[in-house]
């Protein structure tokens, strides 16, 4: 058990976007969150990653390194920027890179907290008195490793905004992976395959499996069912803010309620 | 561009001349003067107007025939200009530094040139300080002069009330300004763009109005006079010379230019300190976080960057250099009053940063030189000075809409650092 979402509700005025949703993401697995447009997937995502504070319920993270019995981290109470420090990284549905900075710089910004700790509040590094140079070399190595993994090493010095769309998607994943020293515990991807061609989707699926093998669990919102069914270990289906199915891909695919949600009510009757 | 049609060129030049006539007819053609009986008479100078219009006609004609008819289009693409500027830029900055370092020798101790140099360098320093806030962190600050004022009054009060020396007051003035920077930063953290600009503008005015009205502390509109001049590490610059003075200690002929030269090197040193700190910070996590904040604040938060602390640090460090510059201003003038810290100062500093190119150190220095130095050079033009000035700004903004240096240099690279086109670089949202 890595992430526990318990009775999470999110209301915007009179609109209930997420209605008492409960599910869990297991460590070392890829959990997919699917549902028709407007089902509340991205809202739930924003609750987990601290962009919204849920109106009710709890979101608990059990960090993989912690000893048994240790209290889980209550993500729903943490400030936005502390969530990444707790080990939850995310990407965005509409890519949010730093377009005027190079691919390498994007990955170094992601390692801000680790690097900042070595600079002695920035003052030591200005005077050249700190452990910063060594830490920066290590950070560049780590960035290179992820640029390699996402096939972007030869574009390292290009501004992120000038990269092709697919490369920007990969860079955003690489950036999220750089946020924690050993990779984040949970990587939340919001429609990573959107706008990719079949070959790129194929490569993305491989990359995600590789990330899972590296010890990072994945929570995935995706519309590309081919990708979802192939790589997910577990699928959670939302419709109108409510969880309507939760289980292995094959089981969910056969669930009449899921089919109804995607194709319309008439199909069931 | 193909061959230019001569008829079209003449037509185009005639149009330009017509526009020129519209402008000059009023500005040059008609002039009111005091007549022999003391009444106002209207003097007409159509000859001058004809000469000016003729010049415009010929100039436009030659330009069109020479370059071909090209549309002036605002573009952010790196043109042939940019590439050439970048090539020149590598030599340009060291050359400028060399000129700055040797100016007292080059000018032969000319008081006017040194005073102008001090003025330009003060604005270079202020520009570099504001560049941290506006250029790197992308926070539009229209009240930067407040920190300049706080620095100046800090030094003035500490030196006159407590008799503290300049070298002790300088860091104190910087710290006080940084403190106020943080204090301003807190309430405006959530504001962006126009709203941030308005609040910072108001902050600048509040500080000025407080300085004006808190008569018991600041002397109100009378200001504070008799601020101690700086000493050369304890050796005063006195015109009489003698044992304990700068001239006496080094066995030199006492001269008033010693102090000016000292002040010149002092502000040069302070400006270079600002530059050095900025350049170093840019290559470090804090500087990169500032730039990332300018590019995309939401992404920063998702990466675990504490946006609050990062914004406040930009405000504080920018304000600190403003405070240093203020302390220098106070000791140079030996007199401060609220008049020196009006909104127009903030506007000039911001114009220097925008004209130079957000985030570019060299660009800001050149812009300060052009704006402050150029303004002085055209002093002989009298009232036309503002016209030349405004025209120059329009030309720069049309030719180089992202400022003189519109590109961004990456802070780190695996291979060769290549400039990033301005169109990709964010301008910040406040």
Boltz contact constraints between the chains, C-beta under 6 A:
constraints:
  - contact:
      token1: [A, 80]
      token2: [B, 301]
      max_distance: 6.0
  - contact:
      token1: [A, 81]
      token2: [B, 301]
      max_distance: 6.0
  - contact:
      token1: [A, 81]
      token2: [B, 304]
      max_distance: 6.0
  - contact:
      token1: [A, 81]
      token2: [B, 305]
      max_distance: 6.0
  - contact:
      token1: [A, 81]
      token2: [B, 306]
      max_distance: 6.0
  - contact:
      token1: [A, 84]
      token2: [B, 303]
      max_distance: 6.0
  - contact:
      token1: [A, 84]
      token2: [B, 304]
      max_distance: 6.0
  - contact:
      token1: [A, 85]
      token2: [B, 304]
      max_distance: 6.0
  - contact:
      token1: [A, 90]
      token2: [B, 302]
      max_distance: 6.0
  - contact:
      token1: [A, 96]
      token2: [B, 296]
      max_distance: 6.0
  - contact:
      token1: [A, 96]
      token2: [B, 299]
      max_distance: 6.0
  - contact:
      token1: [A, 98]
      token2: [B, 292]
      max_distance: 6.0
  - contact:
      token1: [A, 98]
      token2: [B, 295]
      max_distance: 6.0
  - contact:
      token1: [A, 98]
      token2: [B, 296]
      max_distance: 6.0
  - contact:
      token1: [A, 99]
      token2: [B, 424]
      max_distance: 6.0
  - contact:
      token1: [A, 100]
      token2: [B, 295]
      max_distance: 6.0
  - contact:
      token1: [A, 100]
      token2: [B, 408]
      max_distance: 6.0
  - contact:
      token1: [A, 100]
      token2: [B, 420]
      max_distance: 6.0
  - contact:
      token1: [A, 100]
      token2: [B, 424]
      max_distance: 6.0
  - contact:
      token1: [A, 100]
      token2: [B, 425]
      max_distance: 6.0
  - contact:
      token1: [A, 100]
      token2: [B, 426]
      max_distance: 6.0
  - contact:
      token1: [A, 102]
      token2: [B, 410]
      max_distance: 6.0
  - contact:
      token1: [A, 105]
      token2: [B, 410]
      max_distance: 6.0
  - contact:
      token1: [A, 109]
      token2: [B, 288]
      max_distance: 6.0
  - contact:
      token1: [A, 109]
      token2: [B, 292]
      max_distance: 6.0
  - contact:
      token1: [A, 110]
      token2: [B, 303]
      max_distance: 6.0
  - contact:
      token1: [A, 112]
      token2: [B, 285]
      max_distance: 6.0
  - contact:
      token1: [A, 112]
      token2: [B, 289]
      max_distance: 6.0
  - contact:
      token1: [A, 112]
      token2: [B, 305]
      max_distance: 6.0
  - contact:
      token1: [A, 113]
      token2: [B, 304]
      max_distance: 6.0
  - contact:
      token1: [A, 115]
      token2: [B, 285]
      max_distance: 6.0
  - contact:
      token1: [A, 116]
      token2: [B, 285]
      max_distance: 6.0
  - contact:
      token1: [A, 122]
      token2: [B, 286]
      max_distance: 6.0
  - contact:
      token1: [A, 125]
      token2: [B, 284]
      max_distance: 6.0
  - contact:
      token1: [A, 126]
      token2: [B, 277]
      max_distance: 6.0
  - contact:
      token1: [A, 126]
      token2: [B, 280]
      max_distance: 6.0
  - contact:
      token1: [A, 156]
      token2: [B, 414]
      max_distance: 6.0
  - contact:
      token1: [A, 157]
      token2: [B, 413]
      max_distance: 6.0
  - contact:
      token1: [A, 157]
      token2: [B, 414]
      max_distance: 6.0
  - contact:
      token1: [A, 157]
      token2: [B, 415]
      max_distance: 6.0
  - contact:
      token1: [A, 159]
      token2: [B, 420]
      max_distance: 6.0
  - contact:
      token1: [A, 159]
      token2: [B, 424]
      max_distance: 6.0
  - contact:
      token1: [A, 161]
      token2: [B, 424]
      max_distance: 6.0
  - contact:
      token1: [A, 179]
      token2: [B, 303]
      max_distance: 6.0
  - contact:
      token1: [A, 179]
      token2: [B, 304]
      max_distance: 6.0
